[in-house]
Amino acid sequence: MTGTYQMRNRDVPVKDLKVEGNKLSFKVEMTFNERSFEMDFKAEIDGDTLKGESTTQRGTREFTGKKGVPGESA
């Protein structure tokens, strides 16, 4: 599987994308001003929504999302 993570109008390729049952996980590597860092995402899918956590060296944040078409607003 492949995919992209969109951040600030930029598509970043995901690494290690896995879907097992209703569990989703992947990693992205970001570079800002010659410094790079990795973000790990883990989420649970429930119908058209997902809820999970993203983790970096700076800590963990919770997130939620809803299935939709890129570029369309809900």
C-alpha positions as CSV (number, residue, x, y, z in Angstrom):
1,M,0.0,0.0,0.0
2,T,1.0,3.6,-0.6
3,G,-0.3,6.9,0.4
4,T,0.4,10.5,1.1
5,Y,0.0,12.8,4.2
6,Q,-1.0,16.4,3.4
7,M,0.5,19.1,5.5
8,R,0.5,22.8,4.6
9,N,-0.6,22.1,1.0
10,R,2.3,19.6,0.6
11,D,1.9,15.9,-0.1
12,V,4.4,13.8,1.9
13,P,4.8,10.1,1.0
14,V,4.0,7.7,3.9
15,K,6.2,4.9,5.0
16,D,5.3,1.5,6.6
17,L,1.6,1.9,5.8
18,K,-0.4,-0.9,7.5
19,V,-4.1,-1.6,7.8
20,E,-5.0,-4.6,10.0
21,G,-8.7,-4.9,10.6
22,N,-9.8,-1.5,11.8
23,K,-6.3,-0.4,12.8
24,L,-4.2,2.0,10.6
25,S,-0.6,2.9,11.1
26,F,2.1,4.7,9.1
27,K,5.1,7.0,9.4
28,V,6.1,10.2,7.6
29,E,9.4,12.0,7.4
30,M,9.4,15.8,7.4
31,T,12.2,18.2,6.7
32,F,12.2,21.8,7.8
33,N,15.2,24.1,7.4
34,E,17.6,21.1,6.9
35,R,16.3,19.4,10.1
36,S,14.3,16.2,9.6
37,F,12.0,14.3,12.0
38,E,9.7,11.4,11.8
39,M,6.0,11.2,12.8
40,D,4.3,8.0,13.7
41,F,0.6,7.7,13.3
42,K,-1.7,5.1,14.8
43,A,-5.5,5.2,14.5
44,E,-8.7,3.2,14.7
45,I,-11.2,3.3,11.8
46,D,-14.9,3.4,12.6
47,G,-17.0,3.7,9.5
48,D,-16.2,7.0,7.8
49,T,-14.2,8.3,10.8
50,L,-10.9,7.7,12.4
51,K,-9.4,8.6,15.8
52,G,-5.8,8.2,16.9
53,E,-2.5,9.6,17.9
54,S,0.6,11.1,16.2
55,T,3.9,10.9,17.9
56,T,7.2,12.8,17.4
57,Q,10.2,13.4,19.5
58,R,8.3,16.4,20.8
59,G,5.4,14.3,22.2
60,T,2.1,12.8,21.3
61,R,-1.1,14.5,20.0
62,E,-4.5,13.1,19.5
63,F,-6.4,13.6,16.2
64,T,-9.7,12.7,14.5
65,G,-10.6,12.6,10.8
66,K,-13.5,11.9,8.5
67,K,-13.4,10.2,5.2
68,G,-13.9,12.5,2.3
69,V,-12.7,13.6,-1.1
70,P,-9.5,15.6,-1.1
71,G,-10.2,19.2,-1.9
72,E,-13.8,19.0,-0.9
73,S,-15.0,20.6,2.4
74,A,-17.7,18.8,4.5
